[in-house]
Amino acid sequence: QLQLAESGGGLVQPGGSLRLSCAASGFTLDYYALGWFRQAPGKEREAVSCISKSGGSTNYADSVKGRFTISRDNAKNTVYLQMNSLKPEDTAVYFCAAVLEPHSNYVRISQYEYDYWGQGTQVTVSS
């Protein structure tokens, strides 16, 4: 069974940092484009950051540029989201997602392009 499992969420004060991890099992992430998405209460799910299969291309939502960094470690079959300077508006459930990708340097930013999803991890930014 192909699975993605997020971890690293929690409660943090504004200005703090968290590092989310998403570990894959049942398949090798080397062949997949990856993305982090989030959904806050009462809001639609939105793309936060995505990375190409090769890791050579990334994209970030305007709201997180300069604060978040996506990366991948093929040896650990894991994708990360480093979140710095967190704001209350970053509060949401964060999901990682993967899709089999034939393009080595193509970034997929639409949630509808992704086939595999983790269960989500809660991030709460509050003082």
C-alpha positions in Angstrom: 0.0 0.0 0.0 1.4 3.4 -1.0 1.3 5.8 2.0 2.5 9.2 3.0 2.7 10.2 6.7 3.2 13.7 7.9 4.8 14.6 11.2 6.2 17.6 13.0 3.2 19.7 13.5 2.3 21.3 16.8 1.7 24.5 18.7 4.1 27.4 18.2 4.2 31.1 19.0 4.2 33.7 16.3 7.7 34.1 14.9 8.6 30.6 15.8 9.6 27.7 13.5 8.5 24.2 12.7 9.8 21.5 10.4 7.3 19.2 8.9 8.3 15.8 7.5 6.5 13.5 5.2 7.8 10.0 4.9 6.7 7.6 2.1 6.2 3.9 2.3 5.3 1.4 -0.4 6.9 3.5 -3.1 10.0 5.5 -3.9 9.6 9.2 -4.0 12.4 9.6 -6.5 9.8 9.2 -9.3 7.3 11.7 -7.9 6.6 15.4 -7.9 5.7 16.5 -4.3 3.7 19.2 -2.7 2.6 20.6 0.6 -0.9 21.9 0.9 -2.9 23.3 3.8 -6.5 23.8 4.8 -7.6 26.3 7.5 -11.0 26.2 9.1 -13.6 27.7 6.8 -11.1 28.0 3.9 -10.3 26.0 0.8 -7.3 23.8 0.6 -4.4 25.7 -0.9 -1.0 24.9 -2.2 1.8 26.0 0.1 4.9 24.7 -1.7 5.7 22.2 -4.3 8.9 20.6 -5.6 9.8 18.9 -8.9 10.9 15.3 -9.2 14.5 16.3 -9.6 14.3 18.8 -6.8 15.6 21.4 -9.2 12.4 23.5 -9.3 10.2 24.7 -6.5 7.3 27.1 -6.0 5.8 28.8 -3.0 2.6 30.6 -2.3 3.1 34.3 -2.1 2.0 34.2 1.5 4.9 32.0 2.5 7.7 33.2 0.2 10.9 33.9 2.2 9.6 32.1 5.2 9.1 28.5 4.1 11.5 26.1 2.4 10.7 22.8 0.8 13.3 20.1 0.3 13.5 16.4 -0.3 15.9 13.7 0.8 15.7 10.7 -1.5 17.9 8.6 0.8 15.3 8.9 3.5 12.4 8.8 1.1 11.1 12.0 2.8 10.0 15.5 1.9 10.3 18.4 4.3 8.8 21.8 4.9 10.8 24.1 7.0 8.6 26.9 8.3 10.1 30.0 9.8 8.6 33.3 11.1 5.3 31.6 11.5 2.2 33.8 11.6 -1.3 33.1 13.1 -2.6 32.9 9.5 -0.4 29.9 8.9 -2.6 27.9 11.3 -4.0 24.9 9.3 -3.8 21.2 8.7 -0.9 20.6 6.5 -0.9 17.7 4.0 1.8 16.3 1.8 1.0 14.9 -1.6 2.7 13.0 -4.4 2.1 12.3 -8.1 4.0 10.1 -10.5 5.9 12.6 -12.6 7.5 12.0 -16.1 9.0 15.5 -16.2 12.2 15.8 -14.2 12.0 19.5 -13.5 8.2 20.2 -13.6 6.4 21.7 -10.6 2.8 20.7 -10.1 0.8 23.3 -8.1 -2.8 22.1 -8.4 -4.1 19.8 -5.8 -6.1 18.0 -8.5 -2.9 16.8 -10.1 -1.9 14.8 -7.0 -2.9 11.2 -6.5 -1.5 10.3 -3.1 -2.1 12.2 0.1 -1.0 12.0 3.7 -3.4 12.2 6.6 -2.3 15.7 7.6 -0.7 17.3 10.6 -2.0 20.2 12.6 0.0 23.4 12.8 -1.3 26.0 15.2 0.4 29.4 15.5 -0.8 31.3 18.6 0.4 33.3 21.5 
